[in-house]
């Protein structure tokens, strides 16, 4: 669960945003502040993951709190929800890493979009301990990547499904050291050996996988599939340990 606080001087607007949060999964509203002073006090409690921050508050503007929040509470994420459309406020939001910026009045659809994007980005960061350019591009250029994914999906050959293809790639990555045979992959996918081989060979044709023959004690050699790049990453890690 993500703990969310609301800093909003209009209690009616704060109540609407609280109702919006109640409709979303993975979110828990933990506190509310009616001014900037209360906002900093509630953040000091250490229970907040995300704060929904208004700009126009009676004692201090939300934008002017951004440097202090970043300095004192760097682990807290911020989404600004405000009527302010001033250049200075927007530039401050960008400069201090605000996750999203919503101009009032906010529809539930736009609110939901902001929260879902935030949850997806947070989960994506949490699940990746090491980063490469592809992962970083997914963080900083998600729109471009979604467009390229759509183009890739539209160009897939008959018999190749995008969701299944993604699952095969994940499985290859998860067993990068040992690789998979087509039969093993089929069992993991819940599909036939022939279907698994079709996906694996397609990944080879796209330069995303490779196959090697493994000779056992008896019988014919097995064809094992590996995610391309894993052996390079392994050599880098080995070098870094020296």
Secondary structure, DSSP 4 states (H G I P E B T S, - for coil): -EEEEEE-S-HHHHHHHHHHHHTSTTEEEEEEESSHHHHHHHHHTT--SEEEE-S--SSS-HHHHHHHHHHH-TT-EEEEEES---HHHHHHHHHTT-SEEEESSPPHHHHHHHHHHHHHHHHHHHH-SS--HHHHHHHH-HHHHHHHHHHHHHTPPTT--HHHHHHHHHHHHHTTTT-EEHHHHHHHHTS-HHHHHHHHHHHHHTTSEEEEEE--SSSSPEEEEEETTHHHHHHHHHHHH-
